[in-house]
Structures are given as structure tokens and as C-alpha cells.
Amino acid sequence: MGSNTALWNPFANMATLAGHAVTIVGGEGSHVADDEGRRYLDALASLWYCNVGHGRAELAEAAAVQMRQLAAYQTFEYYSNPPAAELAGRVAELAPMDGAKVFLTPGGGSDAVDTAAKLARSYWRACGQPARQVCLARSHAYHGMNAYGTSLGGIPANTEPFAPLVGQVEHVAWDDAEALDKAIDQAGAERVAAFFCEPVIGAGGVYPPPPGYLARAREICRARDVLFIADEVITGFGRTGRWLASERFELVPDLITTAKGLSSGYAPIGAVIVAERVAEPFWRPGSAEVFRHGYTYSGHPTACAVACANLDILEREQLIPRVAALEPVLAAALAPLADHRLVAEVRAGTGLLAAVEIDEEARAADPGLGPRLVAAIRERGVITRLLRGAALQISPPFVITEAEIARIAEVFAAAFDAIR
Ligand SMILES: Cc1ncc(COP(=O)(O)O)c(C=O)c1O
């Protein structure tokens, strides 16, 4: 084993994959390239995050300028820095809640989710209702891989190996608002802190919300005084054709978790957007309440400067209206795949987010089918991956062209036709 096999990849069977990594060395727009000079159309935008596309020198420059000035400084207690203050203000402005506050997280979405869960419980404690500790989440949910996020997840393969998990977490069916109502009843509303909900389920397989689901779930949470936490780690910053999916679905959450598209991945960073009501016990003049939580790199100046520059690009290049315009183009390009005998369903129609579900019987008869399809698609120059072992992900950078979208659909069709 040489030094090139010391890297332990996430979610990988290293027994078979060690030494077989595709080594990505560069990227430009919607494409990346490997160390053997092969170019790939990145249908994933890496892991749903490279919204402005690869190879943006402007973001490298923003990082360099900030690093020369002040690369890093903590924001615990007394300290702030201009990029962190600017970013928090800009993110608060984008939120559908008035008077929002923003808690910055360093590692991405998992930190944002664990922050939101702890903040929800701290809020109820500060309000004199410390028994409100139960967090509810949905089947198919993905909320990251920290302790709370793993526990809130609704993909059994990710949660079962780690059971027992964080306590006082319950799950409900992803598509049934009345099941949420019942679960709150069963737990006792006076014990429920929050409901976690991806407006469009991402890693669980790209499931847009059933019509009326989000409005009804929001109404139930409001009636039971349960905090509604929208996990917008994937959907935030443009993926559904609006700044936030909450805006698209006319949802006003109590908390919103974000990461990925906040910086398009050029620096790891996330943000929890907090409604005034939830912030109030901690910000009220004279309050002694402290949210005893934070990370060494919360409000990291370089990461924040990069995120601000990323928001500048999204605004200046009008990339979010571009997503809205490309939404029907992507859906129309993928639609014919639904007729293939190996395809169970094509889910598209919410921005640049789609999945092609592989037929269940075919997968059961041949468990290697999904991985072989991913490989066959990559051999034809397009990068995708399997979600929940069942569906192929499509979430390209916002700079993707109509011709490139057509190419993704063509390559998928060719790979499905060729697969044995
Ligand atoms: C909805 C959602 N929440 C949380 C996370 C975790 O984010 P990260 O992997 O950046 O920690 C993800 C990652 O895909 C996600 O899709």
C-alpha cells in the first residue's frame, strides 16, 4: 500500500475501492477533469453544491485578499470580523422571516443541523418549557452525519449501524402531514421541540413535496407550537429557482439550515437562519440566556469572504432566474427516460434537481445494476451517483447550458440501453 491509498473515502468500501479512486484535478464551469486528462460533465455539481460552477478565479481572489488581511479569527463572545458581519446581514435579508438572526457554522450542513437541534431545545428551555425535547423528522430524510443529523436521518442504511442514536427523535412518513399531527399527539405536544423537514428531499432520492404537504405541515406545527425547521442545505441559494425553497413554497419556517450553495463549496461554511421569535429570549435586553454552542471556525473570515463573493456572482450573473428557466428544460430532457424498462420513475420539475429511479425488481434481481449504471455513465463522460441505492442524482451547476443538459439525458439513455 503506497501513500496514495491512505485516504479513507466517505461512504466507500475501501476493501474494493482503495487504489481505484477517480482523481479529480481540475474544473471549469460544468466540467471537471481527472489526472489522466479525461473531462467529465459534472451532473452533481460535486455534492449538490458547486452552484456557480467550477474554476471561478474571482472566488480564489476573494479568499486571497481576505487571507492577506486576516485569514482567520474566532468569533466566540466578544469578537466579530467584517466578512462574518456582512455575510450574516446578507443571509438574514434573503430569509422569509422578518428580523432574522444568523448563526454561522464552519463545517457545512451537518454542523448547521446539529446547531439547529440544540438551538430549538435551548429556546424551549429559555421559554420555561424544558420538557420540549423531542425532535421529529421524516422517512427518506438526510440531515448530515453529525450525531443529531444521523439520528434525524430517515435512510435506514445510514442510521441502523449507529443505533442507539440520540434519544427523543421520532420519525414520520415523508409525505403524510396527518402522520405528523398524530406523532405530535403521541409524543404529547408539550414534549415536542421541533420538526425537521427538507422542502425537497435530496439525498433520500429527490422527492418534491406532495401538493399542499408543506403548507399543512407548517399549519400543524404552528397549531401545536412546534418549531418548524426547514433543512435547506441543498435547496438554499438557488437550487429550486428561488433564493430559498421556503420562498418558492411560501413557507415561513422558525429556523432554516443552509450550507453548500452558500459558498458554492469554495470554502466550507453553513448558516442557521433564526426567526426573531426564536432569537428573542437570547437577544432581549437584560436576558441572561446564552446559547452555549459554537465552533472554532464559526464566522471564519476567509470562508465568509468567499461566501459573500459567491452571493455576488449569483446576483450579478442572474443565476437563480437561470435555474428557473432551465427547470422545464431539464424536466423535458429527462422525461423520455421514464419509458425505459429499467426506469421506475423520473422525478424532476423543482429547479435543477432531479433523479432517475431504477426499477425496483431489476435492482433486487441484480444488486450490482445501480453501481454499473453509474460507472457506464461515467465512462461516457458524465458524473452521477446513486441515491439510497435506488436513484441516479442530477443536480448540475447553475451555469449548465441547454446542450449540456441534453447531453446528460443522452448519456443516461445510452448507458441504460447498454447495460446488461
Ligand atoms: C438536507 C441536508 N442536510 C444536511 C446535510 C449535511 O451537510 P454536510 O455534508 O455539508 O455536513 C446534507 C448533505 O448533503 C443535506 O443534504
The ligand as an ORCA input file, in Angstrom:
! r2SCAN-3c Opt
* xyz 0 1
  C     -30.511     18.328      3.605
  C     -29.121     18.121      4.104
  N     -28.821     18.454      5.370
  C     -27.577     18.316      5.860
  C     -26.552     17.836      5.082
  C     -25.167     17.681      5.632
  O     -24.288     18.583      5.050
  P     -22.705     18.342      5.098
  O     -22.413     17.073      4.402
  O     -22.158     19.572      4.422
  O     -22.308     18.322      6.538
  C     -26.811     17.481      3.750
  C     -25.738     16.969      2.885
  O     -25.961     16.517      1.781
  C     -28.130     17.619      3.257
  O     -28.423     17.267      2.001
*
